C-alpha cells in the first residue's frame, strides 16, 4: 500500500510571455500530484487560476485526453461558446476532439481545479486562435507550424 501523499505547497508562476504564442496568460499556481505519486501513464495537477488569468492558449490535443474537476471558485470555459464552471463541475476532452479550450478566471477570487491528462511522449496540439500547430516528437522537442505547414519555430525545452 502506498502511504498517504504530502503534497508540497503550490508553486506560483507569475506568468510570462510564450516564445511563440505571445503575451502572458497571467499568474497561476500549481502542485504536481501525479509524479509525486510515481504515476507514469497520466498526469494530475492541482491548479489555481488567479483572478484575471487564463489557463492556457485555446488548444486541443490529437493524442492526449484531458479531464478537469472544479474544486473552488469559478472559471469560464472558453470553447466555441463560453460556459461558467462552478465547484463540482466536470469537463473532459477526449484525444483528437476539437474544439480548442481554455479557462479564464473573470472573478475576483481564485479558481481551483484538478486537471488530469495522458502523458504521451509525442502529440500534436492545435492552437486555433493563433493558426498554429505544435508537434511534440518527444517530451523535449517542439516544432510550431502555420496553416501552410511552414515551420514558425523549433526548439528543445
N, C-alpha and C positions, 0 to 999 in steps of 0.2 A: 504494500500500500504506500502510495506517495504521501509524504507529510503535507500538512496544510501549508499553502504558499504565503509568503510575507512580501507582497509587492513593495517596491521602493516608492517614494513619493513621486508624483508626476513630474516629468521634465517639461519645463516651459520653453517653447520655441517662440522667439519674438516675431517670427515671420520675416522672410526675406524674399527678394525677387527671384523667380525661377530663371535659370540661364537661357531658356528657350521660350517658355510660355509667358514670361513677363512679370508684371507687378506682384508685390506681396499680397498674400491672401489674408494677412493679419495674424495676430498671435493665437496660439493654441497650446495645450498641454497634453501630454500622453504618457501612458505607462505601458510598456511591452509586457504582456502577460503570457502569451503562448511560449515564447522562448524561455521565459523564467521556469515554465513547467517542463521544458525539454521537448515541446511539440515540434514536429518537423513537417507534417503534412498540411497544416493550416496555421495561420497566424491569428492571434487575438490581441487586441489593444483596447485599453480604456482611453477614450479621448475626451478632452474638454475643449469645446469651441467657445472662445471668449466673445463677448458682445462685439458685433461689427465684423467678425471674421468669417471666412469660408473654409470648408474642409479641404477643398482641392479645386483645381480647374475642372469644369464639367467633362466627364470622361466615361468610357465603358471599355471592358476587357474582353478580348476574344477567348482567352484561356483560363481566366480566373473567376470563380464565384465570389460574391461579396454578400455579407449579412450584417444588418445593423439593428441593435435593440436600444431604444431610447430609455435612459435611466432618470434624468432630471432636466428641468428647464424645457425649452422648446427651440426647434430649429426648422427652417424652411427647406424642404427637399425641392431642389430645382431639377426638373427633367424637361420635357416639352411643356408641362404645366407645373404649377407650384402647389405643394401640399405641406401644411404645418404639422410637424411631428411633436407629440407630447409623450411624457413618461408612459411606458408600456407599449408604445407603437413599435412595430417591427416592419422592416423593409428588407428585401433581398433582390439581388441582381444575378441571375444565372450567367455563366460564361456565354459569350457570343450573342448577347441580347441587348441591342441598343434600346432605348436612347441613352445618351450620356446623363450623368447625375453628379450632384454635389450637394452639400448642405451649406446654409448660410444662417448665422445667428443674428437676427434682426431685433432681438430683445435686449433688455438691459441686464440680464443675468446669464451666467454660464449655462451652456447646454452640454450635458454629459451623456455619453453613449458607449456601448461596447460595439466594436466592429471586428468581424472575423472574415477571413478570406483564404483562398487557396495560396499555397506557397510554391508557385511554379518557377522553374529556373528560366523559362522562356515564355514570353507573352507578347501580344500586340495590343496596344492601348490607343484608343481613338479619342481625340480632343476635337469635337465637332465645332465648338465656337472659334477655335483657333485655326481650323482647317488642317490640323497636323495629326500624324500617326507616329507613335513611338513603338519601335521594335526593340525588344529586350532579348538578346540572344543568350545571355547568361545573367546571373544576378548583378553583374557589374557593368556590362557594356550596354550603351544606349545609343539609338540612332533615330532621329526625328526626320520625317519626310513630309513634304507638302502633298497636296491633292494630285499632283502630276507624278509623284514618286521621286522627286528630286530631294537629295539629302540636304537638310537645312542645318543640322548639327549632329555631331557624332563624338562621343566621349566615353571614358570609363569613369565610374564614380568611386 
